[in-house]
Amino acid sequence: MRLICKDYLCSSLSACLKQFNEANKDIEIDPKKVDESLVEQNMVNLTETLDRILNNIYASKDSIPQDARTVFNMLKELTVVRFPGSLKTSVGGFFFLRLLCPTLVTPELADIDASLIVHRRSLIIISKCLQNLVNGVNFSEACMKPLNPWLDQNKETMEAFILSLAELSPSPKAPSLFPKVTVSVELGEAITSFFFPQWDHLLLELKDHPTFQNLAELSELVTVIQAKQKKSQDKEKK
């Protein structure tokens, strides 16, 4: 999945990092790491930085590859049936916690220009804030608690964005990056990594759902993937 989204992550996060570096504002709010007299202003700097980054991410939605959007859509369909109320965990977790935040902390993963990677500690702080926002969890650490009002303020907008990630556009701006068969393999691996323990049960529950035909095809593909993986493992044992 990171391969599918590599160009998107590079372009969107490069723009975020460039803005952050040009602003050149300190966002450290831990009094153990910065003069306590600077914490209040740095808190303002941090929330302004987070707002700019979120606006860039929201604005870049249509540039997310359709292969990734297909995965998000399938995750949504499976989640609402099997795990009601866990949409943020599945779709939001996949996009932010598996893709965007790890790349933000280590931009080298997306071949982002090394000259843009200036303040690693700041990137960790930003990533931590985004993760808590996606998970809907307020901070308990004393130095981070002042950010809880910001989390509450942005909760609904984030939830709406996560829902929109799972919507498929009839006229996508970001075309598929792979031929159909390859996309299907990527899709099968991504979906089953989330739901494989309950896969047979899910197929039974969804047999009357409009997406069942696609899921049945995906099930056949999963069998092929597993057979190839087993064959590869057997070769390694020999």
Secondary structure as the mmCIF struct_conf table of DSSP 4:
data_model
#
loop_
_struct_conf.conf_type_id
_struct_conf.id
_struct_conf.beg_label_comp_id
_struct_conf.beg_label_asym_id
_struct_conf.beg_label_seq_id
_struct_conf.end_label_comp_id
_struct_conf.end_label_asym_id
_struct_conf.end_label_seq_id
TURN_TY1_P TURN_TY1_P1 ARG A 2 CYS A 5
HELX_RH_AL_P HELX_RH_AL_P1 LYS A 6 ALA A 23
TURN_TY1_P TURN_TY1_P2 ASN A 24 ASN A 24
TURN_TY1_P TURN_TY1_P3 PRO A 31 LYS A 33
BEND BEND1 VAL A 34 VAL A 34
HELX_RH_3T_P HELX_RH_3T_P1 GLU A 36 LEU A 38
HELX_RH_AL_P HELX_RH_AL_P2 VAL A 39 ALA A 59
TURN_TY1_P TURN_TY1_P4 SER A 60 SER A 60
HELX_RH_3T_P HELX_RH_3T_P2 LYS A 61 SER A 63
BEND BEND2 ILE A 64 ILE A 64
HELX_RH_AL_P HELX_RH_AL_P3 GLN A 66 ARG A 82
BEND BEND3 PHE A 83 PHE A 83
TURN_TY1_P TURN_TY1_P5 PRO A 84 GLY A 85
HELX_RH_AL_P HELX_RH_AL_P4 LEU A 87 LEU A 87
HELX_RH_PI_P HELX_RH_PI_P1 LYS A 88 LEU A 100
HELX_RH_AL_P HELX_RH_AL_P5 CYS A 101 VAL A 105
BEND BEND4 THR A 106 THR A 106
HELX_RH_3T_P HELX_RH_3T_P3 PRO A 107 ALA A 110
TURN_TY1_P TURN_TY1_P6 ASP A 111 ASP A 111
HELX_RH_3T_P HELX_RH_3T_P4 ALA A 114 LEU A 116
HELX_RH_AL_P HELX_RH_AL_P6 ARG A 120 ASN A 135
TURN_TY1_P TURN_TY1_P7 GLY A 136 GLY A 136
BEND BEND5 GLU A 141 GLU A 141
TURN_TY1_P TURN_TY1_P8 ALA A 142 MET A 144
HELX_RH_3T_P HELX_RH_3T_P5 LYS A 145 LEU A 147
HELX_RH_AL_P HELX_RH_AL_P7 ASN A 148 LEU A 165
TURN_TY1_P TURN_TY1_P9 ALA A 166 ALA A 166
HELX_LH_PP_P HELX_LH_PP_P1 GLU A 167 SER A 169
BEND BEND6 PRO A 170 SER A 171
BEND BEND7 LYS A 173 ALA A 174
BEND BEND8 LEU A 177 PHE A 178
HELX_RH_AL_P HELX_RH_AL_P8 LYS A 180 PHE A 195
HELX_RH_3T_P HELX_RH_3T_P6 PHE A 196 GLN A 198
HELX_RH_AL_P HELX_RH_AL_P9 TRP A 199 GLU A 205
TURN_TY1_P TURN_TY1_P10 LEU A 206 ASP A 208
BEND BEND9 HIS A 209 HIS A 209
TURN_TY1_P TURN_TY1_P11 PRO A 210 THR A 211
HELX_RH_AL_P HELX_RH_AL_P10 PHE A 212 LYS A 237
#
